[in-house]
Amino acid sequence: MLDETKLETRNSKLGTRNSKLETMFLGKVVGTVWSTKKSPDLEGIRFLVVHPYDLDKEPTRNIVVVADRLGAGTGEMVICAYGKAARTAIGNQEMSIEAAVVGIVDRVDITDTTTEEMREAAVQLARDNGKP
C-alpha cells in the first residue's frame, strides 16, 4: 500500500534520513554533479542531483546526490535506494556512496490514497510520469 512507501527526505540541518523509510524513494533528476577529483573507487561513476517526491506533505526543498550507472537524464523520474541497496545497484559493496539510482520510471499509477492531499499529489505524479 502507499502508506508503506513513504518517500525519503533529508533533514538539511542534521543530514539525517526520515525514519519512515530507510531504503528507497522516488525523485526527479534536477541536475548533474561534476567532480574532477574524487576517491579512486568513485572514478567512472556519474552523479546526479535528485529532488525527492513527497506525496503526503508539502513539496520537499531537499536534494540528494545519487550515483547513477543507468544513464538517467535531467527531468526524468527515478527510483533511488540508500545504503546496501544503493551499493548493490552500483555493483560494489565497498564503494563510498550513500545513494544510487536503481531504476528509471516509465509510468506511475497510484490508487486508493488515504487523504485528499495524497490524492492530489498522486494525480499530479501520475500525470507527469517523470516528465519535466
Secondary structure as GFF3:
##gff-version 3
##sequence-region A 1 132
A	DSSP	three_ten_helix	2	4	.	.	.	ID=ss1
A	DSSP	beta_strand	24	33	.	.	.	ID=ss2
A	DSSP	three_ten_helix	40	42	.	.	.	ID=ss3
A	DSSP	beta_strand	46	52	.	.	.	ID=ss4
A	DSSP	beta_strand	64	68	.	.	.	ID=ss5
A	DSSP	beta_strand	77	82	.	.	.	ID=ss6
A	DSSP	alpha_helix	83	90	.	.	.	ID=ss7
A	DSSP	beta_strand	99	104	.	.	.	ID=ss8
A	DSSP	alpha_helix	116	128	.	.	.	ID=ss9
###
